[in-house]
């Protein structure tokens, strides 16, 4: 993705998050320049990949297959010194934009429709293996304290305020039909390097074409 496109998306997203009256932590607004003065006491942000995150899942078409995220807190499975075993993110979904089928082996997550006055569609299947939907078995879900099973391929519809628990091994894809949505994600530790199993071969972090300076760093920029 072009950096100019990423910058434009971040600007739009900040406006939307403001409209939703959601507040991000201060590090959301640290410039690349000010990052240079942030010492090791901020390593949790870098190492646990907190902050702006945007992906087109390798599709080359962010508007159709993509997701904008901000990780507010996270643990770190590779750092025993990190005691945090939970994570929180917000996700911004544009109308018609799909997050494609994937599941997690380690992470159990709740996806919450927090704002935007629209319906979030979450389609679920159990998994036969990393690359195969189980088209026969019922799928266990929990929706706001109601634990039940749905038919394979069911689209669970979540109105504002509603949430779904996605258990390990449950394939999920999600999208919004007609409203821009602010979603929350509350989960176990998030590991985007090892724990996303996509039904189709996908990339998780975009290759960036530097056609202008970054407005803010993405989590994938920290190591660069
Ligand atoms: Fe997921």
Boltz pocket constraint, residues with backbone or C-beta under 6 A from the ligand:
constraints:
  - pocket:
      binder: B
      contacts: [[A, 102], [A, 103], [A, 104], [A, 109], [A, 172]]
      max_distance: 6.0
